Amino acid sequence: MSEGLNIAQQEAVSHHAGPLVVIAGPGSGKTRVMTQRIADMVHSGIAPGSILAITFTNKAAEEMLRRTMQLLSIPEHDSFNGNGFFGSAALGLEEDRPVLRTFHSFCARLLRRHAHRLEPYTSQFSIYDSVDQKQLVTEVMKQLQLDRTAFPPRASMSTISQWKNQMVSPEIAIDQAATFRDRELGKLYGRYQELLEERDAADFDDLLLLVVRLLTEHPDVLERLQERFQYVMIDEFQDTNRPQYLIAKLLSQSHSNICVTGDPDQSIYSWRGASPDNFNRFREDFPQHQVVTLEQNYRSTPQILEVASRLAGSEFGHRELFTENADGNAVRVQQLHDERTESRRVCDHVESWLSEGVSSDQIAVLYRVNSLSRAIEEEFVRRRLQYAVVGGMSFYERKEIKDILGYLRAARSSRDD
């Protein structure tokens, strides 16, 4: 299974027993290593059903699943049915194929079998999505007579989610409150959770917390899962939060056959409790771990990697990203006076590239948060440059902006409905 792999990748793929940390730099073939490792384990005689691989997004899980199926020569018609599993949808011990899932889907499936052991839940509990959560938060705000302006529902939901990801209970949130607003949010959190339980419902954060509770309060369940899943793999480890880390730790603590893959320098979900510090926790909880660093990049030019290497951390040893790709253009850093000047300079570059024959679908403008798109969009509109906002909503499509524009149009023309 090592054909086409570099030396570091081969080392990660062939390491089956014992804790392993794979520090995967950007574009270093991490997904390939994960899937090749699963296939290598199966071909070496490890029971397929004893392998659990958890990743962060449905898209990543599906891609990993597709590649693993190809490596194991599993016919397409015998593939998973959209639930993240190979073969049967059951999570029984009779499974004879690897399980590849996201944390939340894995936890949801476990709870469908065992939630009745977690009072007051039943195994038919409902899972509330963001719309359901907002409705419930709004209901609680009315009960507590909280003003929506002072306590916006979405912001309140975000605070509750952060508390859950940090495993902070409503009681602790209220006890630690430093301001009146924090105390009221703590009360909102407490009542919100009470109503969830009364209605036999859980939100997405609860799926993780309930599985942590299941594994700690019911050792028989934990023992069966540890016996079933002798080999645990966690992808995008830098984006795991505390409950996710505890689930991974509990599942593998009896055999220590756990492989975590990620890059501490690429953690992007701190706003929802993710912490690259989990790498340090792993190092403490599994002191016998080995580290494999994937440094060869297959995606970028040497110029980009040289800049990226200056920003890389060294907690797991010095990393020297390199590539065998051809040279590219130099990386340019431009410091400008304000966002308007920046937007004009961005559009200058875009117009220059277009005049040189560069296709518009090869040009991308990245910004840190969606709120920064306004000035850039305004300059694109002023210059009549066509653009599309990907992964977010155009500034002019936001409800509040469309409302304001509607009022302005109405004020300008009484014929505009």
C-alpha positions in Angstrom: 0.0 0.0 0.0 3.1 2.3 0.0 3.2 2.9 -3.8 3.5 6.6 -4.6 4.0 7.6 -0.9 7.0 9.6 0.3 9.0 8.4 3.3 7.1 10.3 5.9 3.8 9.2 4.5 4.9 5.6 4.4 5.9 5.8 8.1 2.5 7.1 9.1 0.6 4.5 6.9 2.6 1.5 8.3 2.3 2.6 12.0 -0.7 0.6 13.3 -0.2 0.0 17.0 0.2 2.6 19.7 -0.6 6.3 19.8 0.5 8.3 16.7 0.5 12.0 16.0 0.6 13.0 12.3 1.5 16.7 11.9 0.2 17.3 8.4 1.3 20.6 6.8 -1.0 22.2 4.2 -1.2 20.2 0.9 0.9 17.4 2.3 -1.5 14.5 1.3 -3.2 14.1 4.7 -6.4 12.5 3.4 -4.4 10.1 1.3 -2.4 9.0 4.3 -5.6 8.5 6.3 -7.2 6.3 3.6 -4.0 4.4 2.8 -3.5 3.7 6.5 -7.0 2.2 6.8 -6.4 0.0 3.7 -3.0 -1.0 4.9 -4.4 -2.0 8.3 -7.0 -4.2 6.6 -4.5 -5.8 4.2 -2.2 -6.6 7.2 -5.0 -8.7 8.8 -6.6 -6.2 11.1 -10.4 -6.7 11.2 -12.1 -4.0 9.2 -14.9 -3.6 11.7 -12.4 -2.7 14.5 -11.4 0.5 12.7 -13.1 3.8 13.5 -12.2 7.0 11.6 -13.7 10.3 12.6 -13.4 13.5 10.6 -14.8 17.0 10.9 -17.2 17.6 8.0 -19.6 15.5 6.0 -17.7 16.4 2.8 -14.4 15.2 4.3 -16.1 12.0 5.5 -17.6 11.2 2.1 -14.3 11.9 0.3 -12.4 9.7 2.8 -15.0 7.0 2.4 -14.9 7.1 -1.4 -11.1 6.8 -1.5 -11.1 4.0 1.1 -13.7 2.1 -0.9 -11.5 2.3 -4.0 -8.4 1.0 -2.1 -10.3 -1.9 -0.6 -12.0 -2.7 -4.0 -15.5 -2.4 -2.6 -18.1 -2.2 -5.4 -19.9 1.1 -5.6 -23.3 -0.5 -5.3 -22.2 -1.9 -1.9 -21.1 1.4 -0.6 -22.5 3.5 2.2 -26.0 4.9 1.9 -25.3 8.5 3.0 -25.0 7.8 6.7 -21.2 7.6 6.8 -20.9 3.9 7.3 -19.7 1.2 5.1 -22.4 -1.3 4.4 -25.2 -1.7 7.0 -26.4 1.3 8.8 -26.4 -0.5 12.1 -23.7 0.1 14.7 -23.7 -3.5 16.0 -20.7 -5.5 16.9 -21.3 -7.7 13.9 -20.1 -4.9 11.5 -17.3 -6.2 9.3 -16.3 -2.9 7.7 -14.6 0.3 8.9 -16.7 3.1 10.3 -16.1 6.5 8.8 -18.1 9.3 10.3 -18.2 12.9 11.6 -18.2 13.3 15.4 -21.8 14.4 15.4 -23.2 11.6 13.2 -21.2 9.0 15.2 -22.6 10.4 18.4 -26.2 10.6 17.1 -26.0 6.9 16.1 -24.7 5.9 19.5 -27.4 7.8 21.2 -30.1 6.2 19.1 -29.1 3.0 20.8 -28.3 4.1 24.3 -30.0 7.5 25.1 -32.7 5.7 27.1 -30.0 5.1 29.7 -29.4 8.8 30.1 -32.4 10.2 32.2 -34.6 11.9 31.1 -34.0 11.0 27.4 -35.4 8.2 25.3 -33.8 6.7 22.2 -36.5 8.5 20.1 -35.2 11.9 21.1 -35.4 14.8 18.7 -32.4 16.7 17.3 -32.9 20.4 17.2 -31.3 22.3 14.2 -30.5 26.0 14.3 -34.0 27.0 13.4 -35.5 24.9 16.3 -32.9 26.3 18.7 -33.6 29.9 17.8 -37.4 29.3 18.3 -36.7 27.8 21.7 -34.3 30.5 22.8 -36.9 33.1 21.7 -39.5 31.3 23.8 -37.3 31.3 26.8 -36.5 35.0 26.4 -40.2 35.7 26.5 -40.6 33.6 29.7 -37.7 35.5 31.3 -38.8 38.9 29.9 -35.4 39.5 28.2 -35.2 42.2 25.6 -34.2 40.9 22.1 -32.1 44.0 21.5 -30.0 43.5 24.6 -30.0 39.7 24.1 -30.1 38.9 20.4 -31.2 35.3 19.9 -28.4 34.3 17.6 -25.7 35.8 19.8 -27.3 34.1 22.9 -27.3 30.8 21.0 -23.6 31.3 20.2 -22.8 32.0 23.9 -24.7 28.9 25.0 -22.9 26.8 22.4 -19.5 28.1 23.6 -20.4 27.1 27.1 -21.4 23.7 26.0 -18.2 23.2 24.0 -16.2 24.1 27.1 -18.4 21.8 29.2 -19.7 24.6 31.3 -23.0 23.8 32.9 -25.7 26.5 33.4 -25.0 26.4 37.2 -21.3 27.1 36.6 -22.1 29.8 34.0 -24.3 31.6 36.5 -21.8 31.2 39.3 -18.9 32.6 37.2 -21.0 35.5 35.8 -19.2 38.8 36.3 -21.9 41.0 35.0 -25.7 41.3 35.1 -25.8 40.4 31.4 -23.8 37.2 32.0 -26.0 36.1 34.8 -29.1 36.6 32.7 -27.5 34.6 29.9 -26.7 31.9 32.4 -30.4 31.8 33.4 -31.4 31.7 29.8 -29.0 28.8 29.2 -30.5 26.9 32.2 -34.1 27.3 31.2 -33.2 26.5 27.6 -31.6 23.2 28.7 -34.6 22.4 31.0 -37.0 22.8 28.0 -34.8 20.6 25.8 -34.9 17.8 28.3 -38.6 18.2 29.0 -39.2 17.8 25.2 -36.9 14.9 24.8 -34.7 17.0 22.5 -31.0 17.7 22.1 -29.1 20.3 20.1 -25.9 19.5 18.1 -23.6 20.3 21.1 -25.7 18.0 23.3 -24.9 15.1 21.1 -21.2 15.3 22.1 -22.0 16.0 25.8 -24.4 13.2 26.1 -21.9 10.7 24.6 -19.3 11.9 27.1 -21.9 11.3 29.8 -22.8 7.9 28.3 -19.2 6.7 28.2 -18.4 7.9 31.7 -21.6 6.8 33.5 -22.0 3.5 31.8 -18.7 1.5 31.8 -20.4 -1.5 30.1 -21.1 0.6 27.0 -17.6 2.0 27.0 -16.1 -1.4 27.3 -18.1 -2.8 24.4 -17.1 0.2 22.2 -13.5 -0.2 23.2 -13.6 -3.9 22.3 -15.3 -3.1 19.0 -13.1 -0.2 17.9 -9.5 -1.3 18.6 -8.1 1.3 16.2 -9.3 4.9 16.4 -8.3 7.7 13.9 -9.2 11.4 14.3 -8.8 13.7 11.4 -8.5 17.6 11.7 -7.5 17.1 15.3 -6.6 20.8 15.7 -10.3 21.6 15.3 -11.6 19.3 18.1 -13.1 20.8 21.2 -13.0 19.4 24.7 -16.0 17.0 24.5 -14.6 15.6 21.2 -11.2 15.1 22.7 -12.7 13.3 25.7 -14.7 10.9 23.4 -11.6 10.0 21.4 -9.6 9.5 24.6 -12.2 7.4 26.3 -12.7 5.2 23.2 -8.9 4.5 23.0 -7.7 4.6 26.5 -7.8 0.8 27.0 -5.6 0.0 23.9 -4.0 3.3 23.0 -4.2 2.5 19.3 -5.2 6.0 18.4 -3.9 8.2 15.5 -4.6 11.9 15.4 -3.9 13.9 12.3 -3.8 17.7 11.9 -1.8 20.8 12.1 -1.8 23.1 15.2 -1.2 26.1 12.9 -4.4 25.5 11.0 -6.9 25.7 13.8 -9.8 27.8 12.6 -12.7 26.9 14.9 -11.7 28.4 18.2 -15.0 30.4 18.1 -16.8 27.1 18.8 -14.5 25.7 21.4 -11.8 24.0 19.2 -8.4 24.2 20.6 -5.0 23.2 19.2 -4.1 22.7 22.9 -5.6 19.2 22.5 -2.3 18.3 20.9 -0.7 19.0 24.2 -3.4 17.1 26.1 -2.8 14.1 23.8 1.0 14.3 24.5 0.3 14.2 28.3 -2.4 11.5 28.1 -0.4 9.3 25.7 3.2 9.9 26.7 4.4 6.9 24.6 3.2 8.6 21.4 5.2 8.8 18.2 5.2 11.8 15.9 5.4 11.8 12.1 5.6 15.1 10.3 4.4 15.5 6.7 6.5 18.3 5.3 6.3 17.8 1.5 3.7 20.0 0.0 2.0 18.9 -3.3 -0.1 22.0 -3.8 1.9 25.2 -3.5 4.9 26.9 -5.0 8.2 27.2 -3.2 7.6 31.0 -2.8 4.4 30.4 -0.9 5.8 27.7 1.3 8.8 29.9 2.2 6.5 32.5 3.7 4.2 29.9 5.3 7.2 28.2 7.0 8.0 31.5 8.8 4.5 31.3 10.5 4.7 27.6 11.4 4.9 26.7 15.1 7.5 24.4 16.6 5.7 22.7 19.5 6.2 19.3 17.9 9.6 20.1 16.5 10.9 22.2 13.8 9.1 21.9 10.5 10.6 22.8 7.1 7.8 22.7 4.5 9.2 22.0 1.0 7.9 21.1 -2.5 9.1 19.8 -5.7 6.7 22.0 -7.6 8.0 24.5 -10.1 8.7 28.1 -9.0 5.9 30.6 -9.0 5.6 34.3 -8.5 7.0 36.0 -5.5 4.6 36.6 -2.6 3.9 40.3 -2.2 2.8 42.0 1.0 1.2 45.5 0.7 0.3 47.7 3.6 -2.3 50.2 2.7 -3.9 53.2 4.5 -7.5 52.0 4.9 -10.1 49.5 3.5 -11.1 51.8 0.6 -7.5 52.0 -0.6 -7.2 48.3 -0.1 -10.3 47.6 -2.2 -9.1 49.9 -5.0 -5.7 48.1 -5.0 -7.5 44.7 -5.1 -9.6 45.7 -8.1 -6.5 47.2 -9.8 -4.9 43.8 -9.7 -8.0 42.1 -10.9 -8.4 44.4 -13.9 -4.7 44.0 -14.7 -5.0 40.2 -14.7 -8.1 40.2 -16.8 -6.4 42.5 -19.3 -3.6 39.9 -19.5 -6.0 37.2 -20.5 -6.4 35.5 -17.1 -9.8 33.9 -16.8 -12.0 35.3 -14.1 -12.6 31.9 -12.6 -8.9 31.7 -11.7 -9.1 34.9 -9.5 -10.1 34.7 -5.9 -10.3 37.4 -3.2 -10.1 36.1 0.4 -11.1 38.1 3.5 -10.9 37.2 7.2 -14.6 37.7 8.0 -17.7 38.3 5.9 -18.2 41.8 7.2 -15.1 42.9 5.3 -16.6 42.2 2.0 -18.6 45.4 1.8 -15.8 47.8 0.7 -14.5 45.2 -1.8 -18.0 44.5 -3.3 -18.7 48.3 -3.6 -15.5 48.7 -5.6 -16.3 45.7 -7.8 -19.8 47.2 -8.5 -18.4 50.7 -9.2 -16.0 49.2 -11.8 -18.7 46.9 -13.2 -16.6 43.8 -12.5 -18.7 40.7 -12.2 -18.2 38.6 -9.0 -19.7 35.9 -6.9 -19.6 35.5 -3.2 -18.8 31.9 -2.2 -19.6 30.4 1.2 -21.4 33.5 2.4 -24.0 36.1 1.4 -23.3 39.1 -0.7 -23.4 42.4 1.3 -26.3 43.6 -0.9 -28.3 40.4 -0.4 -28.4 40.6 3.4 -31.9 41.2 4.7 -31.2 44.4 6.5 -29.4 45.9 3.5 -32.2 44.9 1.1 -34.8 46.5 3.5 -32.9 49.7 3.5 -32.5 49.7 -0.3 -36.2 49.0 -0.6 -37.0 52.1 1.6 -34.6 54.2 -0.5 -36.2 53.1 -3.7 -39.7 53.8 -2.4 -38.6 57.2 -1.3 -37.2 58.0 -4.7 -40.1 56.6 -6.7 -43.7 56.2 -5.7 -44.2 53.8 -8.6 -41.7 51.3 -7.2 -43.7 48.6 -5.3 
